[in-house]
Amino acid sequence: MNAQKIYGHLFPLVSERLKRDLHNLLSKGIQNVEGRHCVTGYSFGELFDWDMYFENLALSYFGISEYCKSGIECFLDRQKENGFISRTLGVKWPKDRQHFKPFIAQTALLFLKQTGETLWLLQGYYEKMKRYLDYWLSEEYDSNKNGLPVWNSADHSGMDNQDERGGSIDSYICEGVDLAVFLVREYEAMAKLSEAISKDSDCVYYRTQSNELKKKISEVFWDEKDGFFYDINVRTGQFIKCKTVAGFSPLWVGAATQNQAKRLVEEHLLNTDEFWLEFPVASMSKLEPGYRQEKYDYETCCNWKGTCWIPSNYYVFHGLIKYGFKKVAGELAEKTLKMLLKNDNTREYYNAETGDGLGLNPFWGWSILGYFMLLEYETGYFPSEPDTQYISHLWT
């Protein structure tokens, strides 16, 4: 099934939009960082951690892989002896106490799938990745040694202004359910990388870490009364009772039981008073006191208090498919595409009530991934899954 048949009368518009975004990305978003060319969706030139992964995931549809490797090398070459890597390159906002979110191994696996290249991993980068992962369980991030690290703050989580759950800068209070989920996926990716370079004992270790962490997520973050996955306050051991899109992230890696998934979807995701607004998925439940859709000045903050962001839509979409909610997943893919095309340009994030674009305009970063959700739904090609084999030029 080709893309033209899947998108029907919308294909010319989607194709034109993708062509324009790709042109902007390659002509305006490539930064020369100490001799390496790295990709960013931001016009001000900053490079961020999970953005790097989702941007390269979108680029994989065009057969472009080089920025996976150059981005990883750029960040890993700045690693400190203890394993710490800042989540930005500090072009605009240095983050000297915010460790790189768990997306390096996933980006490396994306590169491996596309190229088959492993030699560079053995030139020190694989060992650096191991130290970076170990640092997530260091004293700074896992002080109670329960294997569930904390976010430095809401800012660190990437959901910049969700202080209700993530806390203020350097507060280190939130054992994030999404952080644990990202670590699961990172362990899975490291297991695949280990296998590729014949590090058999490492492969066993990372698969074990992944399986154990998935079990913890299901048991520790789940509130049976509310039917929701909450973050945990590391100081009190209590749930942080703030419903955000992060609560659906366990679906992405299969960490929820089938009953937990059913309750999440039926009681919360599809609740039009909470997350299923006109253009889902809201990044914060509409019932939360902090909920708002107003635009923020970018210099101050992005808004994750109810607006719609493509990366979270993407992982919720895949979680729905994983648990058999295919009809809902298809509807989410269609609504996401409708929201993207409602605007003249691809935008950084969106008003979940009206679909109006917010933030940077135009934006050529991770939001591009939203155009491919319907394609993935119809073809069953899921490039973010560790075991999925790469298919080149699927779009064309």
GIRA-V667348 format. One record per residue. PHI is phi as a letter, one per 40 degrees, with the letter a starting at -180 (none if undefined). PSI is psi as a letter, one per 30 degrees, with the letter a starting at -180 (999 if undefined). D_CENTER is the distance of its C-alpha to the mean C-alpha in whole Angstrom. Layout:
PHI | PSI | D_CENTER
PHI | PSI | D_CENTER
//
This chain:
none | k | 27
c | l | 27
c | e | 24
c | e | 27
c | e | 29
c | e | 25
c | f | 25
f | b | 29
c | f | 30
c | f | 27
d | e | 26
d | e | 28
c | e | 26
c | e | 23
c | e | 24
c | e | 26
c | e | 22
c | e | 20
c | e | 23
c | e | 23
c | e | 20
c | e | 20
d | e | 23
c | e | 22
c | e | 19
c | f | 21
c | f | 24
b | f | 23
b | g | 19
c | j | 21
b | k | 21
c | j | 24
b | j | 23
f | h | 26
g | f | 27
b | k | 24
c | k | 22
b | l | 18
b | k | 16
a | k | 15
c | g | 14
b | k | 16
c | f | 20
c | g | 21
g | g | 20
c | k | 17
b | k | 15
b | l | 11
c | d | 9
c | f | 6
d | e | 7
d | e | 10
c | e | 8
c | e | 7
c | e | 10
c | f | 12
c | e | 10
c | e | 12
c | f | 15
c | f | 16
c | f | 17
b | g | 20
g | g | 21
b | j | 19
b | f | 18
d | f | 20
c | f | 17
c | e | 15
c | e | 18
c | e | 19
c | e | 16
d | e | 16
c | e | 20
c | e | 20
c | e | 18
c | f | 19
c | f | 23
b | g | 22
c | k | 22
c | l | 24
d | e | 27
c | f | 25
h | f | 22
c | k | 20
b | k | 18
c | k | 17
c | f | 13
b | l | 15
c | f | 18
g | g | 20
c | e | 21
b | e | 21
b | j | 20
c | k | 21
b | i | 19
c | f | 21
b | g | 20
b | j | 16
c | k | 15
d | k | 12
d | l | 9
c | i | 9
a | g | 8
c | e | 12
c | e | 13
c | e | 10
c | e | 11
c | e | 15
c | e | 15
d | e | 14
c | e | 17
c | e | 19
c | e | 19
c | e | 20
b | f | 22
g | g | 24
c | k | 24
b | f | 24
d | e | 27
c | f | 25
c | e | 23
c | f | 27
c | h | 27
h | f | 26
c | e | 22
c | e | 22
c | e | 24
c | e | 22
c | e | 18
c | e | 20
c | e | 21
c | e | 18
c | e | 17
d | e | 20
c | f | 20
c | f | 17
b | g | 20
c | l | 23
d | e | 25
c | e | 23
b | f | 20
b | i | 21
c | f | 25
c | g | 26
f | h | 25
b | g | 24
g | g | 21
b | j | 18
c | l | 17
b | l | 17
c | k | 15
d | e | 17
a | l | 17
d | e | 15
d | e | 14
c | e | 13
c | f | 10
g | f | 9
c | i | 11
d | e | 14
b | g | 17
c | i | 16
c | f | 19
d | e | 20
b | e | 17
c | f | 16
g | l | 20
c | l | 21
d | k | 21
g | g | 22
c | f | 22
f | h | 21
b | f | 21
b | j | 18
c | j | 17
c | k | 14
c | e | 13
c | e | 9
c | e | 10
c | e | 12
c | e | 10
c | e | 8
c | e | 11
d | e | 13
c | e | 10
c | e | 11
c | e | 15
c | e | 15
c | e | 14
c | e | 17
c | e | 19
c | e | 19
c | e | 20
c | e | 22
c | e | 24
c | f | 24
b | g | 26
g | h | 28
c | i | 27
c | e | 28
c | e | 28
c | e | 25
d | e | 23
c | e | 25
d | e | 24
c | e | 20
c | e | 20
c | e | 22
d | e | 20
c | e | 17
c | e | 20
c | e | 21
c | e | 18
c | e | 17
c | e | 21
c | e | 20
d | e | 17
c | e | 20
c | e | 23
c | e | 22
c | f | 19
c | k | 21
b | j | 23
c | e | 26
c | e | 28
c | f | 25
g | h | 23
a | l | 20
c | j | 17
b | l | 18
c | l | 17
b | k | 20
c | j | 22
c | f | 23
c | e | 26
b | f | 28
g | g | 26
c | l | 25
c | k | 23
c | j | 21
c | i | 22
b | j | 20
c | j | 18
b | l | 14
c | f | 12
d | f | 10
c | f | 13
c | f | 12
c | e | 9
d | f | 12
c | e | 13
d | e | 10
b | g | 12
g | h | 15
c | f | 16
c | l | 18
c | l | 22
c | e | 23
c | e | 24
c | e | 22
c | e | 19
c | e | 22
c | e | 23
d | e | 19
c | e | 20
c | e | 23
c | f | 24
b | e | 21
d | e | 18
c | g | 21
c | j | 23
c | f | 24
c | f | 25
b | d | 21
b | f | 18
c | i | 20
c | a | 21
d | e | 22
b | i | 19
c | l | 16
b | k | 14
c | k | 15
c | f | 13
a | k | 16
d | k | 19
c | f | 22
c | f | 24
c | k | 23
d | e | 25
c | f | 23
d | k | 21
a | l | 22
b | f | 21
d | k | 23
c | k | 22
b | k | 21
c | k | 23
c | e | 20
c | f | 22
c | e | 22
a | k | 19
c | l | 16
b | j | 16
b | g | 14
c | h | 17
i | f | 17
c | l | 16
b | k | 13
b | k | 10
c | e | 9
d | e | 5
c | e | 6
d | e | 9
c | e | 8
c | f | 7
c | e | 10
d | e | 12
c | e | 12
c | e | 13
c | e | 16
c | e | 17
d | e | 17
b | g | 19
g | g | 21
c | i | 20
c | e | 21
c | e | 23
c | e | 20
c | e | 17
c | e | 20
c | e | 20
c | e | 17
c | e | 16
c | e | 20
c | e | 19
c | e | 16
c | e | 18
d | e | 21
c | e | 19
c | e | 18
c | f | 22
c | f | 24
b | l | 23
c | f | 25
b | l | 22
c | k | 18
b | l | 17
c | e | 14
a | l | 14
a | l | 17
c | j | 19
c | f | 19
c | e | 22
b | f | 24
g | g | 21
c | k | 22
c | k | 20
b | l | 19
g | a | 18
d | k | 19
a | j | 21
c | l | 21
b | k | 17
b | g | 16
c | b | 13
c | f | 9
c | f | 11
d | e | 13
c | f | 11
c | f | 13
c | f | 16
c | f | 15
c | e | 14
c | e | 18
c | e | 19
c | e | 17
c | e | 18
c | e | 22
c | f | 21
g | g | 20
c | j | 18
b | i | 14
c | f | 13
c | f | 10
c | k | 12
d | e | 14
c | f | 18
c | k | 17
c | k | 20
c | k | 19
b | k | 21
c | k | 22
f | h | 23
c | e | 22
c | e | 22
c | 999 | 25
//
